[in-house]
Amino acid sequence: VDESCGGEIVVEETKASTATTGFWQLFRYPRQALVLLTMWLMFFTCSFTYYALSLGAASLGGNLYLNCILMFVGDSVVNVIMFKFSDRIGRRPMLLTSFALATLCCFGSAPLYMQSDDWLMLFLALSLIGRLLLSFAFFMIWLYGSEVFPTVVRTSALGSCSSVARIGGVLAPYVMGSKQLFVPLPFLIFGVCALLCTVTCFFVLPETMGRICAQSLSEGETFVTYKGRTFNR
């Protein structure tokens, strides 16, 4: 700021202040690129499975209204659990646990889908618990995403994750129709997606609880190498 020249205020804009940094800049840094791709996968999986099971509640069997009520109650419960324990246990362990258990539930539901009524209650229990776990992960990755990306790209990186999630939401109504090709196929797809999230969460994502968020891209590369005291010491 220069107040010379007859009292006029002249603002000098530097190149650094006018430059914009988009999420694509993360691909210049290998570790942060892996984190971004992992977050895309998680956002896609959570949205894809969440809306597929919500919109396909009638095809699960049992009472449609009861299924919807259980889903609504489950979403309310996971919100309370997330806010209660995310600052005690950590983001990464909770994400890893929810995806791992969701994988088991989805694969366990696959052979029971559209079988006899003798297995209906077990199938409903596994499928609704799996949806509940992925719903929990959906809430958690929004919190996690606001911490793992550097400040200079946080908005655009989270925006890209949200866009990928919308792709999952668009595809969700069609996945339940894949049972026409192979009856267990919808839940096998859910299980594979959740399994990929489990593996990438374990090997790629750092713990963010109690840490100062990275400000720049160079700081972000160091930030994402930390795995925390719970896993990967």
Residue frames as qw, qx, qy, qz and C-alpha x, y, z in Angstrom:
[[0.000, 0.890, 0.456, 0.000, 0.00, 0.00, 0.00],
 [0.436, 0.023, 0.038, 0.899, 1.44, 3.39, -1.03],
 [0.011, -0.836, -0.491, 0.243, -0.21, 6.63, 0.13],
 [0.257, -0.410, 0.241, 0.841, 2.06, 8.91, -1.92],
 [0.110, 0.236, 0.655, 0.710, 1.13, 10.56, -5.22],
 [0.281, -0.285, -0.143, -0.905, -1.28, 13.16, -3.89],
 [0.479, -0.132, 0.564, -0.659, -2.80, 11.07, -1.17],
 [0.816, 0.160, -0.314, -0.459, -4.06, 8.36, -3.55],
 [0.666, -0.346, 0.647, -0.136, -3.90, 4.83, -2.25],
 [0.597, 0.476, -0.570, -0.304, -2.19, 2.48, -4.64],
 [0.838, -0.247, 0.454, -0.177, -2.51, -1.26, -4.04],
 [0.272, 0.557, -0.743, -0.251, 0.25, -3.35, -5.49],
 [0.943, -0.022, 0.162, -0.292, -0.96, -6.82, -6.30],
 [0.189, -0.543, 0.800, 0.169, 1.74, -9.38, -6.22],
 [0.533, 0.203, -0.720, -0.395, 1.77, -12.46, -8.34],
 [0.174, -0.021, -0.937, 0.302, 1.39, -14.63, -5.26],
 [0.273, 0.260, 0.547, -0.747, -1.76, -12.86, -4.10],
 [0.579, 0.370, -0.131, -0.715, -3.50, -13.01, -7.48],
 [0.321, 0.234, -0.885, -0.242, -2.57, -16.56, -8.36],
 [0.814, -0.173, 0.124, -0.541, -5.24, -19.18, -7.88],
 [0.016, -0.335, 0.941, -0.039, -4.44, -22.70, -6.78],
 [0.804, -0.011, -0.201, -0.560, -6.75, -25.50, -7.88],
 [0.847, -0.303, 0.408, -0.158, -6.97, -29.06, -6.65],
 [0.886, 0.446, -0.073, 0.105, -5.13, -30.25, -9.78],
 [0.138, 0.800, -0.508, 0.288, -1.95, -28.80, -8.26],
 [0.728, -0.441, 0.476, -0.219, -2.04, -31.73, -5.82],
 [0.959, 0.258, 0.106, 0.054, -1.00, -34.04, -8.67],
 [0.384, 0.768, -0.423, 0.290, 2.43, -32.38, -8.61],
 [0.235, -0.512, 0.710, -0.422, 2.97, -34.06, -5.22],
 [0.462, 0.050, -0.861, -0.208, 2.76, -37.90, -5.29],
 [0.136, -0.192, -0.858, 0.456, 1.58, -38.46, -1.72],
 [0.288, 0.336, 0.313, -0.841, -1.07, -35.75, -1.86],
 [0.487, 0.197, -0.539, -0.659, -2.24, -37.05, -5.23],
 [0.357, -0.086, -0.930, 0.016, -2.79, -40.47, -3.65],
 [0.044, 0.298, 0.656, -0.692, -4.72, -38.88, -0.80],
 [0.401, 0.303, -0.069, -0.862, -6.94, -37.01, -3.25],
 [0.500, 0.102, -0.737, -0.443, -7.62, -40.14, -5.32],
 [0.231, -0.165, -0.908, 0.309, -8.42, -42.06, -2.12],
 [0.195, 0.328, 0.433, -0.817, -10.84, -39.35, -1.03],
 [0.479, 0.218, -0.396, -0.753, -12.51, -39.46, -4.45],
 [0.423, -0.025, -0.895, -0.135, -12.94, -43.22, -4.06],
 [0.100, -0.258, -0.790, 0.548, -14.42, -42.85, -0.59],
 [0.319, 0.312, 0.149, -0.883, -16.82, -40.08, -1.57],
 [0.499, 0.154, -0.608, -0.598, -17.95, -42.10, -4.58],
 [0.355, -0.085, -0.928, 0.073, -18.42, -45.30, -2.57],
 [0.029, 0.280, 0.661, -0.696, -20.34, -43.66, 0.27],
 [0.409, 0.317, -0.021, -0.856, -22.67, -41.72, -2.02],
 [0.457, 0.161, -0.745, -0.458, -23.13, -44.65, -4.40],
 [0.316, -0.157, -0.922, 0.158, -24.01, -47.17, -1.67],
 [0.090, 0.260, 0.530, -0.802, -25.96, -44.75, 0.53],
 [0.469, 0.302, -0.065, -0.828, -28.35, -43.68, -2.21],
 [0.443, 0.111, -0.813, -0.362, -28.55, -47.11, -3.84],
 [0.239, -0.222, -0.903, 0.279, -29.78, -48.72, -0.62],
 [0.172, 0.328, 0.396, -0.840, -31.99, -45.74, 0.26],
 [0.494, 0.298, -0.273, -0.770, -33.69, -45.61, -3.12],
 [0.557, 0.094, -0.780, -0.271, -33.81, -49.40, -3.29],
 [0.301, -0.208, 0.697, -0.617, -35.37, -49.86, 0.14],
 [0.802, 0.130, 0.107, -0.574, -38.42, -51.53, -1.43],
 [0.783, 0.366, -0.487, -0.124, -36.27, -54.17, -3.14],
 [0.028, 0.464, -0.795, 0.390, -34.61, -55.22, 0.11],
 [0.511, -0.273, -0.809, -0.097, -37.68, -57.11, 1.23],
 [0.246, -0.365, -0.653, 0.617, -39.68, -56.84, 4.43],
 [0.037, 0.861, 0.484, -0.153, -41.73, -53.76, 5.26],
 [0.445, 0.572, 0.124, 0.678, -40.83, -50.71, 3.16],
 [0.241, -0.863, -0.034, -0.442, -41.89, -48.21, 5.82],
 [0.797, -0.585, 0.082, 0.127, -40.02, -50.01, 8.58],
 [0.784, 0.143, 0.120, 0.592, -36.88, -50.12, 6.42],
 [0.221, 0.709, 0.080, 0.665, -37.08, -46.36, 5.83],
 [0.512, -0.822, 0.003, -0.250, -37.65, -45.65, 9.53],
 [0.871, -0.356, 0.096, 0.326, -34.65, -47.77, 10.49],
 [0.615, 0.381, 0.109, 0.681, -32.50, -45.93, 7.94],
 [0.068, -0.826, -0.055, -0.557, -33.62, -42.56, 9.29],
 [0.701, -0.709, 0.060, -0.059, -32.96, -43.55, 12.90],
 [0.876, -0.072, 0.097, 0.466, -29.59, -44.99, 11.91],
 [0.418, 0.602, 0.057, 0.677, -28.53, -41.74, 10.23],
 [0.336, -0.846, 0.027, -0.413, -29.43, -39.81, 13.37],
 [0.855, -0.497, 0.080, 0.126, -27.48, -42.19, 15.59],
 [0.799, 0.157, 0.066, 0.577, -24.30, -42.07, 13.50],
 [0.137, 0.795, -0.010, 0.591, -24.30, -38.27, 13.68],
 [0.586, -0.768, 0.126, -0.226, -24.26, -38.45, 17.47],
 [0.924, -0.214, 0.129, 0.290, -21.54, -41.12, 17.48],
 [0.631, 0.501, 0.029, 0.592, -19.34, -39.15, 15.11],
 [0.039, -0.809, 0.120, -0.575, -19.46, -35.94, 17.14],
 [0.750, -0.633, 0.111, -0.159, -19.05, -37.88, 20.38],
 [0.878, -0.293, 0.289, 0.244, -16.03, -40.01, 19.51],
 [0.694, 0.644, 0.017, 0.322, -14.23, -38.47, 16.52],
 [0.061, 0.845, -0.353, 0.396, -12.11, -36.31, 18.84],
 [0.679, -0.538, 0.462, -0.188, -11.34, -39.23, 21.14],
 [0.891, 0.028, 0.433, 0.132, -10.57, -42.16, 18.87],
 [0.219, -0.433, 0.524, 0.701, -9.32, -40.35, 15.78],
 [0.600, 0.503, -0.092, -0.615, -10.56, -39.90, 12.23],
 [0.391, 0.446, -0.760, -0.268, -8.46, -42.55, 10.53],
 [0.071, -0.046, 0.973, -0.216, -9.25, -45.48, 12.87],
 [0.477, 0.378, 0.534, -0.587, -12.97, -44.70, 12.70],
 [0.567, 0.549, -0.298, -0.537, -12.92, -44.50, 8.90],
 [0.247, 0.363, -0.891, -0.115, -10.91, -47.70, 8.62],
 [0.224, 0.078, 0.897, -0.373, -13.18, -49.59, 11.02],
 [0.557, 0.451, 0.311, -0.624, -16.40, -48.43, 9.37],
 [0.553, 0.526, -0.468, -0.445, -15.23, -49.38, 5.86],
 [0.123, 0.273, -0.953, 0.035, -13.85, -52.74, 7.02],
 [0.328, 0.207, 0.808, -0.445, -17.08, -53.71, 8.81],
 [0.575, 0.523, 0.052, -0.627, -19.17, -52.42, 5.89],
 [0.361, 0.440, -0.753, -0.330, -17.16, -54.69, 3.58],
 [0.048, -0.021, 0.980, -0.193, -18.04, -57.71, 5.70],
 [0.430, 0.396, 0.548, -0.599, -21.72, -56.74, 5.84],
 [0.535, 0.548, -0.238, -0.597, -21.98, -56.20, 2.09],
 [0.330, 0.323, -0.865, -0.197, -20.25, -59.45, 1.20],
 [0.147, 0.085, 0.913, -0.371, -22.31, -61.24, 3.85],
 [0.502, 0.435, 0.325, -0.674, -25.53, -59.83, 2.37],
 [0.319, 0.427, -0.593, -0.604, -24.72, -60.88, -1.20],
 [0.191, 0.006, -0.965, -0.179, -25.57, -64.62, -0.98],
 [0.087, 0.390, 0.795, -0.456, -28.72, -63.88, 1.05],
 [0.251, 0.325, -0.080, -0.908, -30.21, -61.32, -1.37],
 [0.671, 0.174, -0.258, -0.673, -33.61, -62.38, -2.71],
 [0.243, 0.091, -0.964, 0.058, -33.43, -65.78, -1.04],
 [0.438, -0.492, -0.735, -0.164, -36.16, -67.47, 0.97],
 [0.362, -0.782, -0.050, -0.505, -37.94, -65.72, 3.85],
 [0.861, -0.407, -0.209, 0.225, -35.94, -67.85, 6.29],
 [0.640, -0.048, -0.032, 0.766, -32.93, -65.61, 5.63],
 [0.104, 0.808, 0.301, 0.495, -34.80, -62.33, 5.29],
 [0.455, -0.888, -0.065, 0.002, -34.16, -60.98, 8.78],
 [0.720, -0.374, 0.236, 0.535, -30.45, -61.79, 8.63],
 [0.486, 0.413, 0.369, 0.676, -30.19, -60.18, 5.20],
 [0.083, -0.897, -0.245, -0.359, -32.00, -57.03, 6.35],
 [0.608, -0.761, 0.030, 0.227, -29.82, -56.80, 9.43],
 [0.687, -0.159, 0.309, 0.638, -26.58, -57.10, 7.45],
 [0.354, 0.553, 0.392, 0.645, -27.64, -54.75, 4.65],
 [0.207, -0.919, -0.210, -0.261, -28.98, -52.06, 6.99],
 [0.652, -0.661, 0.111, 0.355, -25.92, -52.27, 9.25],
 [0.634, 0.099, 0.350, 0.682, -23.70, -52.00, 6.16],
 [0.144, 0.756, 0.322, 0.552, -25.59, -48.92, 5.03],
 [0.465, -0.877, -0.116, 0.013, -25.36, -47.49, 8.54],
 [0.710, -0.404, 0.197, 0.542, -21.57, -47.95, 8.58],
 [0.464, 0.305, 0.378, 0.741, -21.17, -46.31, 5.17],
 [0.111, -0.884, -0.306, -0.335, -23.47, -43.50, 6.25],
 [0.594, -0.752, 0.018, 0.287, -21.16, -42.97, 9.23],
 [0.640, -0.104, 0.327, 0.688, -18.15, -42.95, 6.90],
 [0.260, 0.681, 0.413, 0.547, -19.95, -40.43, 4.67],
 [0.300, -0.941, -0.128, -0.093, -20.32, -37.99, 7.56],
 [0.698, -0.567, 0.173, 0.401, -16.77, -38.62, 8.70],
 [0.646, 0.181, 0.329, 0.664, -15.05, -38.00, 5.35],
 [0.101, 0.877, 0.218, 0.416, -16.49, -34.50, 5.22],
 [0.507, -0.852, 0.118, 0.055, -14.84, -33.75, 8.55],
 [0.783, -0.245, 0.346, 0.455, -11.65, -35.52, 7.51],
 [0.558, 0.536, 0.339, 0.534, -11.53, -33.79, 4.12],
 [0.054, -0.964, -0.073, -0.249, -11.65, -30.38, 5.78],
 [0.560, -0.762, 0.305, 0.118, -8.43, -31.25, 7.64],
 [0.827, -0.090, 0.418, 0.364, -6.30, -33.36, 5.30],
 [0.563, 0.625, 0.257, 0.476, -6.00, -30.93, 2.37],
 [0.399, -0.118, -0.114, 0.902, -3.71, -27.87, 2.50],
 [0.101, 0.661, 0.391, -0.633, -5.44, -24.54, 3.05],
 [0.088, 0.459, -0.375, -0.801, -4.57, -23.20, -0.42],
 [0.325, 0.051, -0.764, -0.554, -6.51, -26.00, -2.16],
 [0.168, 0.130, 0.873, -0.439, -8.94, -27.10, 0.53],
 [0.505, 0.427, 0.266, -0.701, -12.04, -25.57, -1.01],
 [0.573, 0.465, -0.458, -0.495, -11.41, -26.79, -4.54],
 [0.179, 0.224, -0.957, 0.033, -10.24, -30.25, -3.37],
 [0.288, 0.226, 0.789, -0.493, -13.37, -30.77, -1.29],
 [0.550, 0.486, 0.017, -0.679, -15.45, -29.45, -4.16],
 [0.438, 0.380, -0.739, -0.343, -13.92, -32.05, -6.47],
 [0.017, -0.009, 0.967, -0.256, -14.71, -34.77, -3.91],
 [0.436, 0.373, 0.492, -0.655, -18.32, -33.58, -3.76],
 [0.540, 0.479, -0.347, -0.599, -18.52, -33.71, -7.56],
 [0.285, 0.226, -0.926, -0.103, -17.27, -37.30, -7.59],
 [0.212, 0.164, 0.829, -0.491, -19.86, -38.14, -4.92],
 [0.544, 0.430, 0.125, -0.710, -22.57, -36.77, -7.20],
 [0.460, 0.353, -0.716, -0.389, -21.42, -39.19, -9.91],
 [0.074, 0.001, -0.971, 0.226, -21.96, -42.02, -7.43],
 [0.359, 0.334, 0.540, -0.684, -25.41, -40.64, -6.65],
 [0.544, 0.425, -0.290, -0.663, -26.31, -40.57, -10.35],
 [0.430, 0.242, -0.849, -0.190, -25.27, -44.21, -10.81],
 [0.235, -0.111, 0.805, -0.534, -26.95, -45.37, -7.58],
 [0.703, 0.195, 0.258, -0.634, -30.49, -45.96, -8.93],
 [0.729, 0.425, -0.429, -0.321, -29.18, -48.33, -11.59],
 [0.098, 0.443, -0.876, 0.164, -27.04, -50.65, -9.50],
 [0.557, -0.010, 0.693, -0.457, -29.95, -52.53, -7.91],
 [0.788, 0.451, -0.017, -0.418, -31.09, -53.44, -11.44],
 [0.289, 0.564, -0.767, -0.100, -27.87, -55.38, -11.97],
 [0.535, -0.132, 0.771, -0.319, -29.53, -58.24, -10.07],
 [0.812, 0.448, 0.073, -0.367, -31.08, -59.15, -13.43],
 [0.533, 0.610, -0.586, -0.008, -27.62, -60.24, -14.56],
 [0.565, 0.040, -0.752, 0.336, -26.60, -61.94, -11.32],
 [0.494, -0.734, -0.424, -0.193, -28.71, -61.79, -8.18],
 [0.634, -0.611, -0.180, 0.438, -25.94, -61.06, -5.62],
 [0.567, 0.406, 0.113, 0.708, -24.20, -58.58, -7.97],
 [0.104, -0.872, -0.075, -0.472, -25.42, -55.32, -6.31],
 [0.649, -0.747, 0.135, -0.045, -24.02, -56.25, -2.91],
 [0.852, -0.027, 0.156, 0.498, -20.84, -57.66, -4.43],
 [0.364, 0.666, 0.089, 0.645, -20.29, -54.27, -6.07],
 [0.382, -0.863, 0.043, -0.327, -20.89, -52.52, -2.74],
 [0.860, -0.462, 0.126, 0.178, -18.50, -54.91, -1.03],
 [0.751, 0.255, 0.114, 0.599, -15.71, -54.44, -3.57],
 [0.118, 0.793, 0.024, 0.597, -15.98, -50.64, -3.35],
 [0.581, -0.779, 0.102, -0.211, -15.91, -50.76, 0.47],
 [0.912, -0.203, 0.115, 0.338, -12.93, -53.15, 0.39],
 [0.564, 0.502, 0.050, 0.653, -10.97, -50.79, -1.86],
 [0.191, -0.846, 0.048, -0.495, -11.71, -47.96, 0.56],
 [0.816, -0.572, 0.080, 0.025, -10.49, -50.08, 3.47],
 [0.852, 0.048, 0.100, 0.511, -7.20, -50.92, 1.77],
 [0.369, 0.615, 0.044, 0.695, -6.47, -47.39, 0.56],
 [0.421, -0.842, 0.003, -0.338, -7.44, -45.90, 3.93],
 [0.862, -0.457, 0.082, 0.202, -4.95, -48.16, 5.69],
 [0.766, 0.036, 0.198, 0.610, -2.03, -47.56, 3.33],
 [0.333, 0.540, 0.232, 0.737, -2.57, -43.97, 2.21],
 [0.230, -0.832, -0.210, -0.459, -4.45, -41.75, 4.65],
 [0.316, 0.234, -0.565, 0.725, -2.77, -39.97, 7.59],
 [0.314, -0.648, -0.634, 0.283, -4.29, -39.19, 10.98],
 [0.136, 0.586, 0.120, 0.790, -5.43, -35.56, 11.29],
 [0.533, -0.760, -0.361, -0.090, -6.81, -35.40, 14.83],
 [0.560, -0.766, -0.020, 0.316, -5.10, -32.79, 16.99],
 [0.622, -0.038, 0.299, 0.723, -2.74, -31.65, 14.24],
 [0.105, 0.687, -0.024, -0.719, -2.27, -28.20, 12.74],
 [0.737, 0.565, 0.371, 0.009, -3.53, -28.28, 9.16],
 [0.565, -0.039, 0.353, 0.744, -1.04, -27.73, 6.36],
 [0.159, 0.768, 0.122, -0.609, -1.11, -24.27, 4.81],
 [0.311, 0.658, -0.477, -0.493, 0.88, -24.77, 1.62],
 [0.916, 0.270, -0.227, -0.192, 1.32, -27.61, -0.85],
 [0.461, 0.478, -0.675, 0.323, 4.87, -28.25, 0.31],
 [0.320, -0.307, 0.655, -0.612, 3.69, -28.52, 3.92],
 [0.849, 0.059, 0.084, -0.519, 0.90, -30.82, 2.77],
 [0.754, 0.356, -0.552, -0.016, 3.39, -33.33, 1.37],
 [0.173, 0.304, -0.776, 0.525, 4.96, -33.67, 4.83],
 [0.540, -0.145, 0.360, -0.747, 1.56, -33.63, 6.54],
 [0.882, 0.109, -0.131, -0.440, 0.22, -36.68, 4.69],
 [0.560, 0.353, -0.735, 0.147, 3.22, -38.87, 5.55],
 [0.184, -0.268, 0.706, -0.629, 2.16, -39.04, 9.21],
 [0.523, -0.197, -0.761, -0.329, 0.08, -42.10, 10.06],
 [0.572, -0.579, 0.099, -0.573, -0.45, -41.46, 13.76],
 [0.174, -0.443, 0.817, -0.327, 0.20, -43.58, 16.79],
 [0.794, 0.032, 0.399, -0.457, -2.69, -46.01, 16.22],
 [0.908, 0.315, 0.265, 0.080, -1.57, -47.58, 12.94],
 [0.715, 0.561, -0.008, 0.417, 1.62, -47.74, 10.86],
 [0.475, -0.835, 0.078, 0.267, 4.02, -46.47, 13.50]]
